[in-house]
Amino acid sequence: MNKESLRSAFADTILKKAQSDKEIIVVCSDSRGSGLVTDFANELPSQFVEIGIAEQNAVTVSGGLASIGKKVYTVGPASFYSMRSAEQIKVDLAYSKNNVKIIGISGGISYGALGSTHHSLQDYALMRAIPDLLVLSPSDSNQMKSLVDELLLTTVPAYVRIGREAVPVIYPEDIKIKIGKAIKWFDGKDIGIIASGQMVHRAIEAAELLKKDNISATVLDMFTIKPLDKETIIELAKSCGCILTVEEHSIYGGLGSAVSEVVVENYPVPMKIIGFTDDDIPNGSDTEVFESFGMDANGIVMTAKTLISKR
C-alpha cells in the first residue's frame, strides 16, 4: 500500500490553489520546514507571512488578515496552536468569525522522542468546545487534498489536525468529501468502529482481522470531529448494537466523548473508548506507543471481541 504524508498533500495543494488565487495567505510560526511550505514561501513570498516562534501572535495576525478578506492558512505544530493559542483561536477567530484555517501539523504523538511537551492529546477536547469552529482530522493524503477544496468554500474558521509521518493511502485520488459527513467502510452488524486521523487505517485493518473470525464490523471514518455526524452514529448504534471508538487523543473529551454524548442521548448501547489513558505517555515511535496502549490493529481486535461479548 502506498504511503504519503498529509503535510505534503496539504503543502502541494495549497501552493497550487494560491498560484491562481492571490487572496490565499499562508502564515507560519518558524515551521516552514516541518510544514513543508518552504516552496510556497519561495514561490509566493508576497502571500507568505513568517511570524517566528510566537503562535499566539500568528493566530492574531491571521485573524487580522482574514478580517480584510484574505483566506488564511496558519501552519505550525498542533501541540502549540491548540494549547498556547487557545484563547486567540477562541476570541480572534471563532468569536470574531474570521476565516482562518489552523493547520496543526505533527498532531497526536507524531513528535515521538520529543515527548509530552510536543504531544497534542487534548486538542479535540479544547477545540470542539469553542463555538463556531470546525474541528477536523483527515485520515489520508487524498482526503486531505479534498478537504482543502472544501475549506476554500467555507468562511468558517477551522482547526485541522494532521500527523507527521507518511500513512497508507486508503482513498482514491478523486474522492469527494463533505464536512460533517462520516465515510462508511464495510456493512458489518456485530460492532461499529468509529475512528479519526491515522487511526482509521488501523480500524480498517482490525475489521479485516475480525472478518477472519466471522465477526462483521462497520468502520466509520469520522474525519469531522465537529460538526459530528450524529445521524450516522445513531444509525450505527441501531444496526450494530455496540460501538468502539479509536482516536490518537486522550480518552477524555475527544472523539469517544463526543460519540458517547450522541449515543447516550439517542440510542444507548455498550461503548468503549480506545485512546490515551490518564497517564504519562512514554517516548517512542508511533508503532511502539500505539501497541503499548492497545491502539494497533491487534489491540483494537481484542477490545472489540471483549465489547461484543458484553452486549
URDA-V125581 format. One record per helix or strand of 3 or more residues. SS is the DSSP state (@ for helix, = for strand). FROM is the first residue (numbers start at 1). TO is the last residue. If there is no record, write none. Layout:
((SS	FROM	TO) (SS	FROM	TO))
//
This chain:
((@	6	20) (=	24	28) (@	38	43) (@	45	47) (=	48	50) (@	55	67) (=	71	77) (@	78	83) (@	86	95) (=	100	105) (@	112	114) (@	116	118) (@	123	128) (=	134	136) (@	141	151) (=	158	161) (=	183	185) (=	191	195) (@	199	212) (=	217	221) (=	224	226) (@	230	240) (=	242	250) (@	255	266) (=	270	276) (@	286	292) (@	297	309))
//
